[in-house]
Amino acid sequence: MAWRPTHLVQAGELDNTQLGWTVGWLQLEGFAERMQLKLSGNCHPDLAGWKFRINRESPELDRGFGGDEPPDYSGISLDQSGVVGDITADQVIKHHEIPTEELLRRLRAGEKPPFTLRKCLYLEWFSNHNGRVVVQSTRLAVERLGEQAFELTEAQWHEQSRQNQEEMNFFMTQLGDALGNAASDDAPPDDSPSES
């Protein structure tokens, strides 16, 4: 599970010009203040060493996950300190011009809805306050600013990838523990008589 406030992101700016740190902000619809990010780690090689601006080109077709009730983001912290996951503008995904609900209906009916392959912005981090947070969209544009401060060496990129995988494994372990604890809390008490 992850927080996925993609449809709320209106604009932002991230800065990875200092090796080992990715900092910046995101402006979320419905929030008066910007979300501040201070993350240890580097972006993927396409954004590593860059300061870059994020701008919404068009609205998301879904306001969350296509359900009746929009997701509740009141618990998301505006202080997103933590660790970088995968941050790239080079991920390629299928881009559909229909809402997810309609897409799923057509797929279940055996149809093959038309799509185009597009690059998308993928922001993932592991927050001290909210755990895993993911923003993934073909409708958010990236503009690199200024000059690239550094390029990751192959060894640095390999190490960053290893750290990203470790963070994901740690998150999944915590999630598994939390779900296990919740299940044991919901279990009925053992009322069997003890032997004398």
C-alpha distance (Angstrom), angle and dihedral (degrees) to the residues before:
residue distance angle dihedral
M1 . . .
A2 3.77 . .
W3 3.78 140.4 .
R4 3.84 106.0 -103.3
P5 3.82 109.2 -172.8
T6 3.83 92.9 161.5
H7 3.81 95.5 130.7
L8 3.83 90.8 52.6
V9 3.82 96.5 55.2
Q10 3.81 110.5 105.5
A11 3.79 101.7 163.1
G12 3.77 142.3 -22.5
E13 3.74 148.8 164.3
L14 3.80 128.6 -136.1
D15 3.79 127.4 -171.7
N16 3.82 123.4 -158.8
T17 3.81 95.6 162.2
Q18 3.83 90.8 116.9
L19 3.81 109.8 71.1
G20 3.79 109.9 -115.4
W21 3.84 97.8 18.6
T22 3.80 135.0 84.0
V23 3.80 113.0 -173.3
G24 3.79 136.3 165.2
W25 3.77 144.1 92.5
L26 3.80 145.0 -82.4
Q27 3.80 125.3 -151.4
L28 3.80 109.9 -140.8
E29 3.79 123.7 -161.5
G30 3.81 110.3 -108.5
F31 3.83 94.4 21.9
A32 3.81 118.3 104.7
E33 3.81 93.4 -158.2
R34 3.78 128.1 52.1
M35 3.78 122.0 -107.5
Q36 3.81 107.2 -113.8
L37 3.81 119.2 -144.9
K38 3.80 123.6 -160.8
L39 3.77 107.5 169.5
S40 3.77 131.4 169.4
G41 3.79 112.4 -133.4
N42 3.78 140.0 44.1
C43 3.78 136.6 -82.6
H44 3.80 123.1 -112.8
P45 3.84 113.9 -75.8
D46 3.85 92.7 -91.4
L47 3.84 90.9 63.4
A48 3.82 102.3 21.5
G49 3.79 111.5 119.0
W50 3.80 92.8 17.0
K51 3.77 136.4 110.7
F52 3.79 106.5 -145.5
R53 3.78 139.2 -177.6
I54 3.81 124.4 -137.8
N55 3.81 120.3 -150.1
R56 3.79 130.3 178.1
E57 3.81 110.1 -121.1
S58 3.80 96.6 -177.5
P59 3.81 137.1 -6.2
E60 3.79 121.2 -90.3
L61 3.79 112.2 -103.1
D62 3.80 90.6 -132.1
R63 3.79 125.6 52.7
G64 3.78 92.2 -146.5
F65 3.79 120.9 -41.1
G66 3.78 102.9 -20.5
G67 3.81 94.8 -98.9
D68 3.78 126.6 133.9
E69 3.80 93.8 -105.2
P70 3.81 119.5 51.5
P71 3.82 114.6 -125.1
D72 3.81 115.4 -91.5
Y73 3.80 111.1 -117.9
S74 3.81 96.2 172.3
G75 3.82 88.9 108.9
I76 3.78 95.9 56.3
S77 3.79 113.1 109.3
L78 3.80 121.6 -130.8
D79 3.83 87.0 -145.8
Q80 3.78 103.8 76.4
S81 3.79 102.7 177.8
G82 3.77 114.4 158.7
V83 3.78 143.0 83.5
V84 3.80 132.5 -35.6
G85 3.79 118.1 -110.9
D86 3.81 117.7 180.0
I87 3.81 114.8 -28.9
T88 3.80 115.8 176.7
A89 3.79 143.2 136.3
D90 3.83 92.2 -157.1
Q91 3.81 100.2 75.6
V92 3.82 110.9 119.6
I93 3.82 118.8 -149.5
K94 3.80 139.4 162.2
H95 3.80 111.4 -84.6
H96 3.81 116.0 -153.5
E97 3.78 125.2 -172.7
I98 3.80 93.0 -148.0
P99 3.83 130.3 78.9
T100 3.81 117.8 -96.1
E101 3.80 92.8 -110.8
E102 3.82 91.0 56.8
L103 3.82 91.2 43.0
L104 3.81 91.4 53.8
R105 3.81 91.9 46.7
R106 3.80 91.1 53.4
L107 3.80 93.9 45.6
R108 3.82 91.3 50.5
A109 3.81 88.0 51.2
G110 3.81 89.4 56.1
E111 3.81 94.9 -108.0
K112 3.79 124.2 138.7
P113 3.81 106.3 -138.3
P114 3.81 114.5 -150.3
F115 3.79 117.9 -103.3
T116 3.76 142.4 168.5
L117 3.79 126.9 -140.7
R118 3.79 110.9 -118.6
K119 3.74 138.8 170.9
C120 3.76 112.9 -109.4
L121 3.76 137.6 -166.9
Y122 3.80 111.2 -109.6
L123 3.81 116.9 -170.1
E124 3.80 117.7 177.8
W125 3.77 127.7 167.7
F126 3.78 139.6 157.9
S127 3.79 109.8 -124.6
N128 3.79 125.7 -154.8
H129 3.83 87.4 -139.4
N130 3.81 105.4 37.0
G131 3.80 108.9 18.4
R132 3.80 116.3 -135.7
V133 3.82 117.3 14.6
V134 3.83 122.6 -174.9
V135 3.81 132.0 -172.8
Q136 3.83 114.2 -177.7
S137 3.79 123.0 167.6
T138 3.79 144.6 143.7
R139 3.81 86.7 -156.5
L140 3.80 96.6 67.1
A141 3.81 115.8 83.2
V142 3.81 125.4 -150.1
E143 3.80 123.8 -145.8
R144 3.80 117.9 -172.7
L145 3.82 112.9 -140.2
G146 3.79 128.2 -149.1
E147 3.79 120.3 -26.1
Q148 3.78 130.4 -28.4
A149 3.82 107.3 -100.5
F150 3.82 96.2 -157.5
E151 3.78 143.6 -12.6
L152 3.77 120.6 -131.3
T153 3.78 114.0 -114.9
E154 3.78 116.7 -131.3
A155 3.82 89.4 -104.3
Q156 3.83 92.1 50.1
W157 3.80 91.7 49.0
H158 3.82 91.1 47.9
E159 3.82 89.6 51.4
Q160 3.83 92.1 47.2
S161 3.81 90.3 50.5
R162 3.81 90.3 50.0
Q163 3.81 91.1 50.4
N164 3.82 91.0 48.2
Q165 3.81 90.0 53.6
E166 3.82 91.2 47.5
E167 3.81 90.6 52.5
M168 3.80 90.9 49.8
N169 3.82 91.3 48.6
F170 3.82 90.9 48.7
F171 3.81 91.0 49.0
M172 3.81 92.1 49.2
T173 3.82 90.7 49.2
Q174 3.81 90.8 51.3
L175 3.82 90.7 47.2
G176 3.81 91.1 49.8
D177 3.82 91.0 49.2
A178 3.82 91.6 48.7
L179 3.81 92.5 49.1
G180 3.81 90.6 46.6
N181 3.80 91.5 50.7
A182 3.81 91.4 47.7
A183 3.80 91.0 51.1
S184 3.82 92.4 49.9
D185 3.83 90.4 47.7
D186 3.82 89.0 54.5
A187 3.82 94.1 48.1
P188 3.80 115.4 107.1
P189 3.79 115.0 -108.3
D190 3.80 117.6 -96.9
D191 3.82 103.8 -105.0
S192 3.78 96.3 174.8
P193 3.82 112.3 130.9
S194 3.78 116.0 -106.7
E195 3.76 118.5 -121.2
S196 3.80 118.0 -111.4
